[in-house]
Amino acid sequence: MKNNLLLKNSLLGTGIVFGIALALDNTLDSRVWEGLVVSKSALTVEYCEFNHPERLFHQPVNTYSNLIYFFYGLVVAQLGLKDRKGFSNPKVNTVQKFPLLTMLLAANFIYLSFGSGFFHSSLTWIGQRIDMNATYGLTLSLICIGLVQVLVKKELSSRVQLGIVGFLLLLIAFFMPLALQISSSILLPSLFLILLALGSINYFQYPSQRIPLLGLLSFALLAIAIQIRTMDVAKINCDPMSIWQGHALWHFLTATSSLCMYLYFRRIKTYVKR
């Protein structure tokens, strides 16, 4: 599948979801969320964007910005489908020989798109729980991809691949109750450090194959995203009515950081003969 077709399909799919979301936001109102427990985030006004309690999407900018996760999810899903046809290529690495794991990563991108969108549109407790679980799901998927790249030296059988994906799904589900016991300020940084360690180890394993710029860009974007989110929560340079919201930028930066890390583990550097 050519890159321009891949991007065209992803843009088309994201555009359709955006159109559906826009229609719903202009047709329905906040009564949809009646009966759901309000999140602590809403009660403390955690983010800068103004809460529109009468609208279906209470925080429209923070809601719509989650479409970036959906877009990247479609991109990654198409790469996974492409990998299913590329097993005979001797140049592919263990990540490309494990398309089911790539498809699970794509599903977690899309899961986070809807989970975070649900939270920012409803500002409910259950929405926040799903948002955080999807965040852990995406990060755990990247860690699993890193572990496969670091530890696996040959193509895995279909049974082993299914076993790994099944275990990862159970682990993501386990993080739902775990997140109630351990603060995200501890869990997320710990997972990020594991991902950083895997990326560093993998570079020293295969320095001639890895593209270090992708790994560095991934963590640079993540560091910037964390700083912007911190400023947004602290209400620094905050304009609640602006279309430019720090937390929306957090969505764009973390989504792109995740995609860069996936491509870092996936891609093999090619050389042009002179």
N, C-alpha and C positions, 0 to 999 in steps of 0.2 A: 504494500500500500504506500503510495507516494505521500510525502509530507503535506503537499498542498491539499490533497483529498482528505487526509486525516484532519487537518485544521478546518477544512470546509464542513466536514461532517460534525465536528465538535461545535463549531459556531452555530450551525443550523439547529442542533439539538438544544444548545443553551438558549438560543433565541426563542425556541418554542416554549421552553420552561419559563422564560422571562415573560412571554406573552400571557401564559396561563396565570402566573403569579400576579401580573398587573391587572388582569381581568378580575381575579378573585378579590384583590385589594380594593377595587373600585365597585364591587358588587356586594360583598359581605362586610360585616362590621365586627366589633369586639365581642358581640354576644356569643360568637363561636367559642370563645374561651371561658365562658361562664361555668362556674363549678370547679375550675382547676385552681389549685393552690398557687398563690403569687410567690414568685421567687424572692429570696433575700436580696438578690441583685437589684430587683425593681424597688424594693422597700428602701434600700440604701442609696438609690440612684447611682449605681456603680459606674455607668458609662456616661459620656458627655451628651450623646444625642438625646434630644427632647422626646419624652414619652407621650405619644398620642393615644390616650386611653380609649378614644371613641373608634379608632381605626382597627381593621383586621391586623395590619402590621403596625404594632405599637412603635417600633423603631425601624422605619422604612429603609434608611440608608444602610444600617447594620444588617438588615434582612436581605436586601437585594445583593449586597456585596458578596454574599455567600455563593453566588452563582459562579464565582471563580473556581471554587472547589468542584462544582459540577462540570465545568468546562475541562479542567485538568483530568477529572475522572473519565470523561469520554476519550480524551487523548490517550491516557494510559490503557484503557480498555481495548482500544484499537491496536495498540502496540502488543498487548497480550494475544489478541486474535492473530496478529501477524506472526508472532513467535510460534504459534501452533503449526505454522507451515514452514518453519525455518530450521527444524531439527537436523537436517542433513548438512547444514552449513557448518564446517569445522571451526569457523572463526567466532561463533557465538559463545558466550560464557554461560556459567551455571544459572544465572538469573534468567537469561533468555531461553534456557532449556527447562524453565519452570514456569510456563505461562499461567498456570492456575494461581500462583502466588501473585503474579502481576494483576490478574483479574480481581483477586481479593483486595489488592491495594486500590484498584480503580473503584471497587464497591465501597471502600472506606472513604475515598474522596467524596463520592456521591452521598454516602451516609452522613458525612460531616456537613455537606451542603444543606441537606434537608434538616439535620439535627440542629445545627446552629441557626438556620433560618427559622425553624420552629420556635427556638428559644427567644430570639430577638423580636419575633412577631407577636409572641404571646406573653413573654416575660413571666413564665410559670416555672414552678419548681421542677416538674417533670421535664419541661423543655430544657432546663439547665442541666439536668442529669443526663439526658440524651446527648446534648451538645458536648459535655465533657467526655462521655463514653466514646463518642465518635472521634474526638480528639485523641484519646488514648488508642483507639483502634487504628487510626492512621499512623501514629507513631510506632506502635507495636508491629504493624505490617512492615514498615521501613526497617525496623530492627531485625525482623525475621529475614528480610531480603539481605541485609548486611551479614547476618550469621551464615546464610547460605553461601554468599560470595566468599566469606572468609574460611569457612570450614569444609565446604563440599568441593571435591576435586573432580567429580565425574557426574554424569547425568543420573538423576535419581529415578527409580522406578515409579510407575503410576501409583502403586499402592503406597509407597513412602510419601509421595507428594500429597496424596489425599490425606494421609495421616497427619502431616505437618499442618496442612490447611485446617483440618478438623480441630487439632489442638489449639491453633491460633484463634479460631472462632470461640472456643471454650474460654481461652484466656481473656479475650476481649469482653465476653459476657461476665467473667469473674471480676473484671475491673469495675463493673457497675456497683456492686456492694462495697468493693474495696475503696472506691473513691469517697464513700461516706465515712470511712474510718481514717483515711490518710489525706491530708490537705494536698490540693493540686500544686501548691507552692513547693511541695517536697517531691511528689510523684513525677510531675512533668520534667523538672530539671534533671532528675535522676535518669529518666528515659533519654533525654537529650544528651546527657554525658555518655551513656552507653552507645548511642548512635555515633557520637563524635569519636569514641574509642574504636568502634568498628570501622569507620571510614579511614582513620589513621592507620590501623593495622593493615587494612586491605591495600592502602597505597604502598606501604613498605613491602607487601607481598608481591605486588605486580606494578612496580613504578613505571614500567614501559607501556603498560596498558591503560592505566587510569588517567583521567583528565583532571588534575588537581584543581583547576579553576572552578569546576562544577561543585566540588566539595567545599571549597573556600567560599564560593558564592552562596551556597546553601546556608552555612553557618553565619555568614555576614548578614544575610537577609533576616535570619532568625534573631540575631542580636539586635538589629535595628527594630524589628517588629516588637520585641520585648520592651525596648525603650519607649516606643511610641504608645504601646498599650499602657505602660506605667504612667506616662504623661496624660493619657486620656482619662485614666481612673483618678488621677490627681487633679483633673480639670485644668491642666496647664494649656494655654492657648485654646481654650474651649469655647466654641460657639454652638450651642445646642441646636440652632435652627439651620446651620450650614449643611450643604450637601457633602462637604469635606469633613469626614469624621475619622478620628484616630483609630477607632476600633475597626472601622471598615478597611482602613489601610492595613491593620493587623491581619485581616483576612487575606488580602492580596499578597502580603509579604510571606506569611506562613505557608500559604498554598504554593507559592512559587519556590520557597525554600524546600518544601517537601518534594516537589517535582524535580528540582535540581539534584537532590540527594538520590532519588530513584535513578535518574539518568547517569549519575556518577557511578553507581554500582552496575548499571546495565551496559554502558557504552564501553567499547574497546577502541583505544586510540589507533587510528590508521595513519600510515605514512605514505606520502606521495613520492614515487621514484623520480629522480632527476636525471 
